[in-house]
């Protein structure tokens, strides 16, 4: 067996790992790289380590774009196999990939207008909505805990990763000649006690484990404090008549924020302030959440029994029409605008930031991880001047970072997950989906827990078993 690490190798984006065994080639995840525009443009179009036509199938851990977003590109370049995922991931991907394709087309259209004025050649979109629709026809849905032989000698089982709706950790039981190898892949691990979803499940003992390491050296604030912090920010916005701009991933974070606001208004005397979810994808994704209550935790189910809709409350408006989005610029605070993308790399959030970052009375609330070189990371890092659509803006608005809403396991949660494995059996604990500094901290901790062989592969590195 050979494992080649293509994406999310010493970085936190573009998850993609190639496995070759029993004469088969397949991917764990097929994510879009997000970062510096020029670099992302090149990486997402180039497959120099394998030929997409030679892939037999793909296993998808969850629907976030940095794990699923390059599927239509692979299909466009000749992949014709099955894509295995949970049913909820399949349904989320149906809206996310079409939305991604729409953004690709619109962003290229916008850029090409400027390039034409400069006499430059036009760009092609990474993929189109037609490519996305073709991709969706290739999905094969599976339940959690349902073992399926997906190729001779290769069995697949999904376990709930607790990260977003439908997210899965992967267990592969692979028979090579007379040996059986159990390979685990964490996908993105969630956290205990987060709203809406069930807590992450631990997979059975394995011989090899490919683990995310996003927060391998950092702790989050207590997830149980997130609503209290959010309530305090809302009260301050009401007093100062501020606009709260929340860049949020359309899947997972948006629903968590809306649900948290709903619970706050349900248990306090706060009068709801106008709140706008301005993202067609968020609207569609929220509908998918409503379709999968089997993924909800006990508290959310109980709330659902008391309330008609956990993702709706008085003065909450979901916006899809672009003209309605533009009209938000004319509204005065207090109000909340939740819009994608969470890393501020595309979508309507860019327009809301451009219109609101210059006002020191406003609040930019960052509630999720932003990869290096993204606009979201620059805002989190406190840069005073930021570029949006090629224009420079002074960042005068207050920036608040709330990591308690993070859907990624923090260092302690990753350590506790790892500690449950049989260390004498583990041949290699492989760290992906993390910045190198965080991975090195995690590696040292794993050594102290008793894991003898911990690897941090670089892009293009191959491990042979």
PyMOL commands that set and color helices and strands:
alter all, ss='L'
color gray80, all
select helices_A, chain A and resi 37-43+52-54+65-68+71-76+87-117+129-136+223-240+253-267+280-291+293-295+298-306+322-330+349-356+375-380+403-405+411-419+436-449
alter helices_A, ss='H'
color red, helices_A
select strands_A, chain A and resi 2-7+16-21+24-28+57-59+82-86+139-142+148-151+154-160+168-176+179-185+208-212+243-247+274-278+316-319+335-339+363-366+385-388+391-394+398-401+428-432+454-455+462-464
alter strands_A, ss='S'
color yellow, strands_A
deselect
rebuild
show_as cartoon
